[in-house]
Amino acid sequence: MAYDLITMGRIGVDLYPLQTGVPLPQVTSFGKFLGGSATNVAVAAARLGRRTAVITRTGDDPFGTYLHEALRDFGVDDRWVTPVPGLPTPVTFCEVFPPDDFPLYFYRQPKAPDLEIDAHELDLDALHEASVFWVTGTGLSEEPSRTATLAALAHRVKAGTTVFDLDWRPMFWSDPATARPFYEEALRHTTVAVGNLDEVEVATGVRKPREAAQALLDAGVELAVVKQGPKGVLAVDSKGNEAEVPPLPVNVLNGLGAGDAFGGSLVHGLLEGWDLEKIMRHANAAGAIVASRLECSSAMPTVTEIEDAVAAGAVK
């Protein structure tokens, strides 16, 4: 049976302070969670009943073992999660200053194992058969992950739905100025592009939401999803359909992971064949629910929780 969703990209351990409004030097206790954007999207979709898997790599260490156990607990297939001897599993710390300040501190040196994904080890048949394939911009930042990501996209030949999460993290690039050509190449093989204003500007050189959405469509995608922060989300497809949906009111505890919940719900809505406005309303609600919770992966909402938030018009 083909997967509903295969994601490819980052994985790691999130260590989040259990005290809010406290800088890291004064934090005394942390919670340990499965992390990494592509991995969290797979978790979010699995929580919505989808058959998902992730392609990534960990260190050959106890944190790597923990990540396998967490993936299985969340119902995500870990068959393509492999160890890289000699590289540690990445760890990410954050500070939590609600409602809008959540600094991240990535420990991915000397190199993150998830950037060691090799094109020769990909299960190309499974990638081609999956209903949705999801890749991220970070996967383009270094070799051999860059070649593997582009090879996987090219093999898909836009079979099914192929999502490019623009996922701009300049600190992962040795020279951020070199990113755009690789983004442009990825967009050629993509049916859906998702990003915030900074990310669409990196990919297209355009920052205004509607112009950026059109630039993504001109680059070859069939659906452009532009996140506008407090102004909500704009979605435009190649058939001329458009939806602009405001954010859902929420008391934010931790905004990290909201975008991954949005992504998992986006995948679910696309697979359900919903219209653009319904997809965006549910994805916004999923993101808002996670923003109201401390953790990321274990905070991903269920179908009922999302439906309740949409019906209420706010996260209670």
Secondary structure as UniProt FT lines:
FT   STRAND          5..8
FT   STRAND          12..17
FT   TURN            20..21
FT   HELIX           24..26
FT   STRAND          30..35
FT   HELIX           37..47
FT   TURN            48..49
FT   STRAND          52..59
FT   HELIX           62..73
FT   TURN            74..75
FT   STRAND          76..77
FT   TURN            79..80
FT   STRAND          81..84
FT   TURN            85..86
FT   STRAND          91..94
FT   TURN            98..100
FT   STRAND          104..107
FT   HELIX           113..116
FT   HELIX           119..121
FT   HELIX           124..129
FT   STRAND          132..136
FT   HELIX           137..140
FT   TURN            143..144
FT   HELIX           145..156
FT   TURN            157..158
FT   STRAND          161..165
FT   HELIX           170..172
FT   HELIX           176..178
FT   HELIX           179..188
FT   STRAND          192..196
FT   HELIX           197..204
FT   HELIX           209..218
FT   TURN            219..220
FT   STRAND          223..227
FT   HELIX           229..231
FT   STRAND          233..237
FT   TURN            238..239
FT   STRAND          242..245
FT   TURN            256..257
FT   HELIX           258..272
FT   HELIX           276..291
FT   HELIX           297..299
FT   HELIX           303..312
//
